[in-house]
Amino acid sequence: MGQSVELEVSMRGKLEVGRPRIWLNELSRVGLAEFLATYVMMTLGLGSVAQVVTGKGGFGTFFSINIGFGLAVAMGVHIGGTVSGAHMNGAVSFALCVYGQLPWKRLPLYIFAQLFGSFLAAATVYGVYYDAISTYSGGNLSVTGERATAGIFATYPAPYLSVLGGFVDQVFGTAILMLCLTALGDEKNKPAAKGAESIFVGLLVVLIGISLGSNSGYAINPTRDFGPRLFTAIAGWGLDVFRAGNSWFWVPIVATPIGAVLGAGLYRVCIQMHHPAVSEQYQEKDPSEE
């Protein structure tokens, strides 16, 4: 990381030494952007959950959580979109590596930035809602039960959901996410409007939440789930965060990358591989349209 001093010409016409400007190398810029995008996304998303849970339904519903996470993702895209791509999701980063859109050597950087951003976001929401959580839970930080609060930070399966059912749920949800993200970025099909990509990505998250969210809270993101879960284990909820739901914690970690690879692959096989070449597009074009 280097440091340079810029020379600026003042309005009086004199040459003055400006403030030092810090220049970061590419990896540092990418890592910081991915961290900040993830941090903001997760802070706003988890905050929307904390508000509903501790407010006993008086400050929102499950639908408001979906809207909150969708808008939070949109803001994250605005923050890191042109620098890191604003993946904010380890499964997305993994799938991009599988299909050659992201170098494998950069995957650890993305995963670390996402985990650290998610962990710090959970700590922030815990601090902001500390009094509300303490009052709601009666000072007992529990993972299950009527006054459970661990679900503010990480996902847990519904009582009726088996581990196998949850695994399928996460594979399918993440596959739908990645399939649609691939479609939104496909310049040869019907991509999201230029400059409005964040809106479409946010709406996609809302749609997945209101259609596939009830089984297990639609983690569809391993780093989003594990970072806050690790925080809760340290902050007072204990190792029950890993035992609950028949040791549910591993499902979002393993199932989501599988789903992301399948979803992107399905779109490629059914759509992308069959796009005509540019020369063929011109040949097929009706002369009357010119």
C-alpha angles and dihedrals in degrees: 000000000000133000127217133183115222122216112221131189111229125217088259090062095250123133108241134181110246128210117290112267120212115219119199125203118243097264091051092050092048093047094048093046093049091047095049094044090051093044094053093042093050096042092054093040096049089042090059089053093047091051093054096043099045092038090059091231094308093107102044145319140245087281092057089053089055091049090046094053092044093053090043090056090049091054090048090054090053091051100049106009101110095034107045101000088251094250092165085178128085092208091057091049091049093050091049089054092050091054095044098251094115127035113248090229089066095053095086090053092052094045093049093047092049094046093047092046092049093045093050091045090055090050090050094050090046090053094046093047097034095117093043092050092046092049094045095047096038088237092299110118101206133172098207136027136060094304098040114145104175088091089069089073110027135021126262129185123254113257092254095052119103121211090250091048090049092049091053090045092056095043091051096043093050091045090055090047094052095041091055094042089053090050092049089055097044105113092190094057127035106311126183113280114272109269093012098078093111092056093053093046090049092049089050090057091048090050093050090048096052093043105035105018107093100074098062111344095271100263090172085167127078097200093046089056104037099046095057091038090057090049093053091050089056097038098060111286090096132202092322087088086071097040100047120103093023090305091313094172095091095054098075089044096053105026099049099060089048090051093047093052092047094047095049090043093051092053091047094050096044101036121003098050090056100052109125117243117259091254090052091051090057091047092051093048114110110243089219089066091064 
